Amino acid sequence: MSYVEKAFYKYIKNIFTSGIKVLFSKRYILYTLAFVLISLTTTVFYLIRKNVTVGNPVLLKTIGNVLVSIELSVAITYILFGLFFSKYPWRYWIPPAVVSAAGGAALIYFVPIISPYISAICYFSWIVVSMFLTFSVSRNFWGNKVLGSIMFLGKQADEGTIIFSGIVFFFSLVNTCLAGYIIYDSIIRFLGVPITAETINSFVFVLVTVLFALLAVVLVNIIIFVWGKRDDVFFTILAFFFVFSSFTLWKYAIYTFQNRGKADIIPYDNVGSIIMALFLIFYTVSRYGKRIRKIEEKEEIVYTIEESSDENAKDTKIDEDWGLLKIPKFMGPLGVLITLMGLVLGYHVTILQFIATEDLFSQVFFSLNGLVGLKDKFAIILLPILMIFFLLNYRWSSRFRFYSSPELYRFEVMPSFEELEERLDRIKRGEDSWKDYANMLIKEGIKYGAKSAAQKVIVSPTKKVAGAIGGAYKKTAKGVAKGYRRVFRRKSKEKEVEKEGEDS
């Protein structure tokens, strides 16, 4: 495989291998097993209930309501204790959490009116969190000190383009076409059904969604043709955040095409949504599993957020400095893990409605028609909003700039692609010697490395010392001048007063 292929493969592999280590470690395995057991039990039950017509329907419905109440109660317990209590020793908060989950399940079962609101909190919160995690996926691939340097290998910083700008531009054209098709299909649907307040609201919602999708296309094209030359690392990260997040628009357009001519679109993406949610869970916990060490006296595993190497020390400090990244730092690895699991459990409950093809809740909040494409529409609207949010942070927050545009090893000493291609062609024809060219590259690399080392060892410290001396001199000179003015002005004023006294 090529360097690029191996870099991408290693990035994905590390997410799953590190994630599995964390999820099934002694410290986290109970939370993982509870998450898997609860979600699988409810899913299997509703699949059986949908496809097998056996048993008392009333009893089956009661069992289903009990399972949903348990899942929602565990979801909210995971979230609350993950946010506020997980950083304390587990013996202090595990018993209250178990009691809270049991009591919450009973409350939700006997007062079902509250279940739609609990599910709504998990549903929309997971969409927002998953979008931020998608940006983090893009940032930690392109901005990774090792993998990102491989991707930017030999690229000049002032070249004026982002990585794979042509591919990003192609996806922006695809998104434009999909948005146009959705507008066309929504007009056909609107004209084919009786005009009511509900159909008008639905039509307006689709139009607003498409407008936000087009806004994201405009932003990414400005990034490609205008802003990309200012900082190719950050704008590459932001552009591929657009590409990854565009999956929701593609999915919604596919649903629209498959159900053309029908009044309602019932998307069936349960497997895809759960797989994506599980991937983001693996990715998140892999951030805490980069380095695992066992503390012998306590016999427990401790996970560090970043590798403690000198190369990543700066990135770790910067990560902790940016405001939003202080939230997971406050929660701790366990808090982040069980909070995400809680959000996914609450989100999973809404997906069960598509499996059961019926409303699991009261008609207060969620219904099948109300859920149609809601996640995708909300994510499409959220995409340009987050892009603008990141752009504003990049403009006004130096901490975010350090986080979102990390310094990479570009090896700019390497020849351009055209020069390398021409030289390799000449070597192939026997006009040049491969050994001579390799020796030339090695010499240039040594010169570049020596220059870079001198810059770090001699020039940079000298500038810092000179700056410190200059600052101290300015402060000293300013203080001396100020003292001089105070002393001699005071004396001159005293002489003037004495002279006035003598005259009088």
Secondary structure as the mmCIF struct_conf table of DSSP 4:
data_model
#
loop_
_struct_conf.conf_type_id
_struct_conf.id
_struct_conf.beg_label_comp_id
_struct_conf.beg_label_asym_id
_struct_conf.beg_label_seq_id
_struct_conf.end_label_comp_id
_struct_conf.end_label_asym_id
_struct_conf.end_label_seq_id
HELX_RH_AL_P HELX_RH_AL_P1 TYR A 3 LEU A 23
TURN_TY1_P TURN_TY1_P1 PHE A 24 PHE A 24
BEND BEND1 SER A 25 SER A 25
TURN_TY1_P TURN_TY1_P2 LYS A 26 TYR A 28
HELX_RH_AL_P HELX_RH_AL_P2 ILE A 29 ASN A 51
BEND BEND2 GLY A 55 GLY A 55
HELX_RH_AL_P HELX_RH_AL_P3 PRO A 57 PHE A 84
TURN_TY1_P TURN_TY1_P3 PHE A 85 LYS A 87
BEND BEND3 TYR A 88 TYR A 88
HELX_RH_AL_P HELX_RH_AL_P4 TRP A 90 PHE A 110
HELX_RH_3T_P HELX_RH_3T_P1 PRO A 112 ILE A 114
HELX_RH_AL_P HELX_RH_AL_P5 SER A 115 TRP A 142
TURN_TY1_P TURN_TY1_P4 GLY A 143 GLY A 143
TURN_TY1_P TURN_TY1_P5 LYS A 145 VAL A 146
HELX_RH_AL_P HELX_RH_AL_P6 LEU A 147 MET A 151
TURN_TY1_P TURN_TY1_P6 PHE A 152 GLY A 154
TURN_TY1_P TURN_TY1_P7 ALA A 157 ASP A 158
BEND BEND4 GLU A 159 GLU A 159
TURN_TY1_P TURN_TY1_P8 ILE A 163 PHE A 164
HELX_RH_AL_P HELX_RH_AL_P7 SER A 165 GLY A 192
BEND BEND5 VAL A 193 VAL A 193
HELX_RH_AL_P HELX_RH_AL_P8 ALA A 197 PHE A 225
TURN_TY1_P TURN_TY1_P9 VAL A 226 VAL A 226
HELX_RH_3T_P HELX_RH_3T_P2 TRP A 227 LYS A 229
TURN_TY1_P TURN_TY1_P10 ARG A 230 ARG A 230
HELX_RH_AL_P HELX_RH_AL_P9 ASP A 232 SER A 245
TURN_TY1_P TURN_TY1_P11 SER A 246 SER A 246
HELX_RH_AL_P HELX_RH_AL_P10 PHE A 247 GLN A 258
TURN_TY1_P TURN_TY1_P12 ASN A 259 GLY A 261
BEND BEND6 ALA A 263 ALA A 263
HELX_RH_AL_P HELX_RH_AL_P11 ASN A 270 SER A 286
TURN_TY1_P TURN_TY1_P13 ARG A 287 TYR A 288
BEND BEND7 LYS A 290 ARG A 291
STRN STRN1 ILE A 292 ILE A 295
TURN_TY1_P TURN_TY1_P14 GLU A 296 GLU A 299
STRN STRN2 GLU A 300 TYR A 303
BEND BEND8 ILE A 305 GLU A 306
BEND BEND9 SER A 309 SER A 309
HELX_RH_AL_P HELX_RH_AL_P12 ASP A 310 ASP A 321
BEND BEND10 TRP A 322 TRP A 322
HELX_RH_3T_P HELX_RH_3T_P3 GLY A 323 LEU A 325
HELX_RH_AL_P HELX_RH_AL_P13 LYS A 326 ALA A 356
TURN_TY1_P TURN_TY1_P15 THR A 357 THR A 357
BEND BEND11 GLU A 358 GLU A 358
BEND BEND12 LEU A 360 PHE A 361
TURN_TY1_P TURN_TY1_P16 GLN A 363 VAL A 364
BEND BEND13 PHE A 365 PHE A 365
HELX_RH_AL_P HELX_RH_AL_P14 LEU A 368 LEU A 371
TURN_TY1_P TURN_TY1_P17 VAL A 372 GLY A 373
HELX_RH_AL_P HELX_RH_AL_P15 LEU A 374 TRP A 396
HELX_RH_AL_P HELX_RH_AL_P16 SER A 398 SER A 404
BEND BEND14 SER A 405 SER A 405
TURN_TY1_P TURN_TY1_P18 GLU A 412 VAL A 413
BEND BEND15 MET A 414 MET A 414
HELX_LH_PP_P HELX_LH_PP_P1 PRO A 415 SER A 416
HELX_RH_AL_P HELX_RH_AL_P17 PHE A 417 LYS A 428
TURN_TY1_P TURN_TY1_P19 ARG A 429 GLY A 430
BEND BEND16 GLU A 431 ASP A 432
HELX_RH_AL_P HELX_RH_AL_P18 TRP A 434 ALA A 454
HELX_RH_PI_P HELX_RH_PI_P1 GLN A 455 VAL A 459
HELX_RH_AL_P HELX_RH_AL_P19 SER A 460 ASP A 503
#
